[in-house]
Amino acid sequence: MKRILILALSLCSMSAFAQWDWGGGGGFNFGGGGFNFGGEGSGNSGNIGDYQKKGDIDYVGDNHVGHKMDVYFPKDDGKATHPVLIHIYGSAWGSNNSKGSADLGTVGTAALGAGYILVTPNHRTYNDALYPAQINDIKAVVRYLRGNAQELGVDTSFIAVSGFSSGGHLASLMGVTRNVEDNYTYGSATMNIEGNLGRYTEESSWVDAVCDWSGPVDCRDKGCGNPIQMSPENDMVGGCNDQQCPDKHALLGANTFIDETDAPVFVAHGSSDNIVPQCEGKKFYDNLVAKNVQDCEYHPHGGGHGVEGSLTGEMITFLNKIKEKKAASIAAHMTDPGEESLLNDILSLNNSICVDNDRLYLCNESAEATEFNLSDVSGKILMIGTLDSKGVDISSLNQGVYLVRTNNGGSFKFIK
């Protein structure tokens, strides 16, 4: 049901620098001086110190520095819960401890000022563990937030993810793999994209929106611009390039996974970016639109490789639009309390399909599996696949009304 985004940090020939430090303990600094892979961009700089913070939360429980995160809280507005924006730092996937410089003065203060909880997680490097460890980490962050929603004041109905550079790659992957199977196969390569890290594996890692700042979308397509010649993506998959192990590189790329069930994406990319060419962001956006992913936005600008602070207002407008659209959809279809009784009803059409809070399945174990699609009330298809007695996970679906159609003509509505 899903495919992946390749992070061609346009550093697509960086193997020559693999022995240097990428910010997590070594010698090549991507956060300041030389190549800037963790910069604040320009404009809209705020003071993160004005906000309360819980630091070094161990979201996996193994005390690894790459599994620590900071959570910043908006100022008291009388609300018990707040939506969340997770922002992932840039480091060419080479730093496991840069959460303290994750564009806090731009993306961070903009989100907090707009009433969002800001989460800045560390993640493991390719020296700590090969891909998909990095995306497994970010999915574990989301599950932790849902598992501790009451303590942290998280509104679990809206969790968005943002990232700069390599963080933009991971953020984009979160949006296009939010309903993939645990083990996803592409050609000869199979990877567990979800992972099983932490105590909250029963929670969903679903995200509602994505913001991609200068993200390297697919290193297999470096020819669209003139990036610096570096290739950390090769180290991500064990030291082989896209010609030597094409299927592993495919599972590293977000373009591999795009379909119409993906999260809306805000893409911001500068024409002066000499690290990840702007055309990578444009191609990613075009691919999303071509696959009918709704509500995506493309924001080209004249800056270089960094977060363009002057666009953080547009980022907040985008996030609020997606959040409000989701809330309106829920409200529109939950006005009749009697409808909720449908949730646990067995709806027998053709193959006797059953539904509960977490699973859609064929009630009769001997029934023949059938192809199906699931759409919301607007007609947007959210899931496609094969339905059998084991069923499919629907725990990530928001509250609302859904329609299921099978290939033998069956259809029914249910309320979640």
C-alpha positions in Angstrom: 0.0 0.0 0.0 2.9 2.3 0.0 6.2 3.2 -1.4 9.3 5.3 -0.2 11.2 8.6 -0.7 14.8 8.7 -1.5 16.8 11.1 0.2 19.3 12.2 -2.3 20.8 14.9 -0.2 22.0 16.1 -3.5 25.0 15.3 -1.7 24.9 12.5 -4.0 28.5 11.8 -4.2 29.5 12.3 -0.7 31.1 9.0 -0.1 34.5 10.8 -0.2 33.5 12.5 3.0 32.1 9.5 4.8 34.9 9.5 7.3 34.2 13.1 8.4 32.0 14.0 11.3 28.5 15.1 10.4 27.6 16.8 13.7 27.2 13.7 15.9 30.8 13.2 16.9 33.6 13.5 14.4 34.7 16.4 12.4 32.5 17.7 9.5 30.1 20.3 10.8 26.8 20.7 9.0 25.4 23.1 11.5 27.7 26.1 11.1 30.7 26.9 9.0 31.6 25.4 5.6 28.5 23.7 4.3 25.3 24.6 6.1 23.0 21.7 6.7 21.3 22.9 9.8 20.8 26.6 9.2 18.1 28.9 10.4 17.5 30.5 7.1 16.4 34.1 7.1 13.6 36.2 8.6 11.1 35.5 11.4 13.6 34.7 14.0 12.2 34.3 17.5 13.4 33.4 21.0 12.7 29.8 21.9 13.7 30.6 25.5 10.3 32.2 26.0 8.6 28.8 26.0 8.5 26.0 28.6 10.3 22.9 27.7 10.7 19.2 28.7 14.1 18.1 27.6 15.8 14.8 26.8 12.7 12.7 26.9 13.7 9.1 26.0 11.1 8.2 23.5 12.3 4.6 23.0 13.5 3.8 26.5 17.0 2.6 25.7 19.0 5.8 26.8 20.5 6.2 23.4 21.3 9.8 22.7 19.7 9.3 19.3 16.4 8.5 21.0 16.1 11.7 23.0 13.7 14.5 22.2 12.7 17.9 23.5 9.1 19.1 23.8 8.3 22.8 23.9 4.9 24.1 24.9 3.0 27.1 23.7 2.0 29.8 26.2 -1.0 29.2 28.3 -4.2 29.8 26.3 -6.6 27.9 28.6 -6.7 24.9 26.3 -6.1 21.5 27.7 -4.5 20.1 24.5 -2.7 21.5 21.5 -1.9 20.2 18.0 1.7 19.1 17.4 4.5 20.0 15.0 7.5 17.7 15.0 10.5 19.3 13.4 13.6 17.2 12.3 17.0 18.8 12.0 19.3 18.6 9.0 22.6 16.7 9.2 23.0 14.6 6.1 21.7 11.8 8.4 25.0 12.0 10.2 24.2 13.6 13.6 22.4 11.8 16.4 22.3 14.8 18.7 21.2 18.1 17.0 17.8 18.6 18.4 19.0 21.7 20.1 19.7 23.5 16.8 16.6 22.3 14.9 15.6 25.6 13.3 14.2 26.7 16.7 14.2 30.5 15.9 12.2 30.0 12.6 10.1 26.9 12.4 10.1 26.4 16.2 8.9 29.9 17.3 6.4 30.1 14.5 4.8 26.9 15.5 4.8 27.8 19.2 3.4 31.2 18.5 0.6 29.7 16.6 -0.4 27.4 19.5 1.4 24.2 18.4 3.4 22.0 20.7 6.9 21.8 19.1 8.8 18.4 19.3 12.5 18.3 18.2 13.7 14.7 18.2 17.2 13.2 17.7 17.5 10.2 15.5 20.2 7.6 14.9 22.8 8.1 12.2 23.8 5.6 9.6 26.9 4.9 11.8 24.5 4.0 14.6 22.3 1.8 12.4 21.5 1.5 8.7 18.3 2.7 7.1 15.4 2.3 7.8 16.5 2.9 11.4 16.1 6.7 10.9 12.5 6.6 9.8 11.8 3.9 12.5 12.9 6.5 15.0 10.6 9.2 13.9 7.6 6.8 13.8 8.5 5.9 17.4 8.3 9.6 18.3 4.8 9.9 17.0 3.7 6.7 18.8 5.3 8.0 22.0 3.3 11.3 21.7 0.1 9.4 21.3 0.9 7.1 24.2 1.6 10.0 26.5 -1.0 12.5 25.1 -2.6 13.2 28.4 0.7 14.0 30.2 2.0 16.2 27.4 -1.4 17.8 26.5 -1.2 16.5 22.9 -4.3 16.8 20.7 -3.9 13.5 18.9 -6.3 14.5 16.1 -3.6 16.6 14.5 0.1 15.7 14.5 2.2 17.2 11.7 5.9 16.7 10.9 8.4 19.1 9.4 12.1 18.8 8.5 15.0 20.6 7.0 17.4 19.0 4.5 17.9 15.3 5.6 15.2 16.1 8.1 13.0 17.1 5.2 13.6 13.7 3.7 12.5 11.9 6.8 9.5 14.2 7.2 8.4 13.5 3.6 8.8 9.8 4.2 6.5 10.1 7.2 3.8 11.5 5.0 4.1 9.0 2.2 4.5 5.9 4.4 1.8 6.5 6.9 -0.1 3.4 5.8 2.6 1.0 4.6 2.9 -2.5 5.7 5.5 -3.3 8.3 7.6 -5.1 5.8 7.7 -3.4 2.4 9.3 -5.1 -0.6 10.7 -3.4 -3.6 12.4 -5.9 -6.0 15.0 -7.8 -4.0 14.9 -5.5 -1.0 12.5 -5.8 2.0 12.5 -3.4 4.9 10.4 -2.8 8.0 9.5 0.8 7.5 7.4 1.1 10.7 9.7 -0.6 13.1 8.9 -1.8 16.6 10.8 0.6 18.8 9.6 1.7 22.2 6.7 0.8 24.6 3.9 2.2 22.4 3.8 -0.1 19.4 0.1 -0.3 19.7 -0.3 3.4 18.9 -0.4 4.8 15.4 2.4 6.7 13.7 0.0 8.4 11.4 0.8 12.1 10.6 -1.7 14.6 9.2 0.6 17.0 7.3 4.2 17.4 6.2 6.5 20.4 5.7 9.6 19.8 3.6 12.3 22.4 3.7 15.1 21.9 1.1 14.8 18.1 1.4 16.8 15.7 -0.7 13.9 13.7 -2.3 15.6 11.2 -4.5 19.4 10.8 -5.0 18.8 8.6 -8.0 17.8 11.7 -9.9 20.7 14.1 -9.3 20.8 15.4 -12.9 18.1 17.9 -12.4 20.5 20.4 -10.9 24.1 21.0 -9.9 24.5 19.8 -6.3 27.7 19.5 -4.4 29.1 16.0 -5.1 28.6 14.1 -1.9 26.7 10.8 -1.3 25.8 10.1 2.3 22.7 8.2 1.0 25.1 5.4 0.0 26.2 5.0 3.6 22.6 4.9 4.7 22.0 1.6 2.9 25.4 0.0 3.6 27.9 1.6 1.3 26.5 0.9 -2.1 25.3 3.3 -4.8 22.0 3.3 -6.7 23.6 1.2 -9.5 24.9 -1.4 -7.1 21.8 -1.8 -5.0 19.0 0.0 -6.8 16.2 -1.6 -4.7 17.6 -0.4 -1.4 17.9 3.1 -2.8 14.3 2.9 -4.0 13.2 2.1 -0.5 15.1 5.2 0.7 13.2 7.5 -1.6 9.9 9.1 -0.9 8.9 9.1 -4.6 8.7 5.3 -4.4 5.7 5.5 -2.0 3.5 8.2 -3.3 -0.2 7.5 -3.7 -3.4 9.4 -3.2 -3.7 8.3 0.5 -0.7 10.4 1.5 -0.6 13.4 3.8 -0.7 16.9 2.3 2.8 18.3 1.8 4.2 21.9 2.0 7.4 22.0 -0.1 9.7 25.1 0.3 13.0 25.1 -1.7 15.4 27.8 -2.8 16.7 28.5 -6.3 20.2 29.2 -4.9 20.5 25.9 -3.1 23.8 24.4 -4.1 23.4 21.3 -1.8 20.0 20.0 -2.9 18.8 21.5 -6.2 15.5 23.2 -6.2 14.2 21.0 -9.0 14.2 18.0 -6.6 11.5 19.7 -4.5 9.6 20.7 -7.6 9.7 17.1 -8.9 8.5 15.8 -5.6 5.6 18.3 -5.6 4.7 17.4 -9.2 4.7 13.7 -8.3 2.4 14.3 -5.4 0.0 16.3 -7.6 0.1 13.7 -10.4 -0.9 11.0 -7.9 -3.8 13.1 -6.7 -2.5 13.9 -3.2 -4.7 16.6 -2.0 -3.9 20.1 -0.6 -0.2 20.1 -1.4 1.7 23.4 -1.8 4.9 24.4 -3.5 6.8 27.5 -2.3 9.9 28.3 -4.4 12.1 31.1 -3.2 15.4 32.7 -4.0 17.3 31.5 -1.0 19.9 28.8 -0.5 20.1 25.6 1.4 18.2 26.4 4.6 14.8 27.2 6.1 13.4 30.3 4.6 12.1 32.1 7.7 10.0 34.5 5.7 7.8 31.5 4.7 7.0 30.2 8.2 3.8 32.3 8.1 2.8 30.4 5.0 3.7 27.2 6.8 1.4 28.0 9.7 -1.4 28.9 7.3 -1.0 25.6 5.5 -1.0 23.6 8.8 -4.1 25.5 10.1 -5.9 24.9 6.8 -5.3 21.1 7.0 -6.2 21.0 10.7 -9.4 22.9 10.2 -10.4 20.9 7.2 -10.0 17.7 9.2 -12.0 19.1 12.2 -14.8 20.2 9.9 -15.0 16.8 8.3 -15.3 15.1 11.7 -17.9 17.6 13.0 -20.0 17.3 9.8 -20.5 13.6 10.2 -20.8 13.2 14.0 -23.9 15.3 14.5 -26.2 12.4 14.9 -25.1 10.5 18.1 -27.2 7.5 17.0 -24.9 6.9 14.1 -22.1 6.0 16.4 -23.9 2.7 17.2 -22.9 1.6 13.7 -19.3 1.4 14.8 -19.6 -2.1 16.1 -22.3 -3.4 13.8 -21.6 -6.3 11.5 -22.5 -5.1 8.0 -23.1 -8.1 5.9 -22.8 -7.4 2.2 -21.4 -10.1 -0.2 -18.4 -11.2 1.8 -19.8 -10.4 5.3 -17.5 -7.5 6.2 -17.0 -6.6 9.8 -15.6 -3.5 11.4 -14.5 -2.5 14.8 -12.3 0.4 16.2 -9.1 -1.0 14.9 -9.8 -3.5 12.1 -11.8 -4.0 8.9 -12.1 -7.7 8.1 -14.1 -10.5 6.5 -16.3 -12.1 9.2 -16.3 -15.5 7.7 -12.8 -17.1 7.9 -13.6 -19.3 4.9 -14.7 -16.4 2.7 -12.6 -15.7 -0.3 -10.3 -12.6 -0.1 -11.5 -9.6 -2.1 -10.0 -6.4 -3.4 -11.4 -3.2 -1.8 -11.0 0.5 -1.5 -12.0 2.8 1.4 -12.9 6.4 0.9 -14.1 9.3 3.1 -17.3 11.1 2.4 -15.7 13.4 -0.1 -14.9 10.4 -2.2 -11.1 10.6 -1.5 -9.7 7.0 -1.5 -7.7 6.5 1.7 -6.9 2.8 1.5 -6.7 0.2 -1.3 -5.8 -3.4 -1.0 -6.9 -7.0 -0.3 -9.4 -7.8 2.5 -9.5 -11.1 4.2 -10.3 -12.6 7.6 -7.1 -11.2 9.1 -8.2 -7.8 8.1 -6.6 -4.4 7.7 -5.6 -1.9 10.4 -8.0 1.1 10.5 -6.8 2.5 13.8 -5.2 5.4 12.1 -8.5 6.7 10.6 -9.9 9.8 12.1 -13.4 10.1 13.5 -15.8 10.3 10.6 -17.9 8.5 8.1 -16.3 6.0 5.6 -17.4 4.0 2.6 -16.0 0.6 1.7 -16.4 -0.8 -1.8 -15.3 -4.3 -2.9 -14.6 -5.6 -6.3 -17.7 -7.8 -6.4 -20.0 -4.8 -6.0 -20.4 -4.7 -2.3 -20.4 -1.5 -0.4 -21.3 -0.2 3.0 -20.9 2.8 5.3 -19.5 2.9 8.8 -18.9 5.5 11.5 -15.6 5.8 13.4 
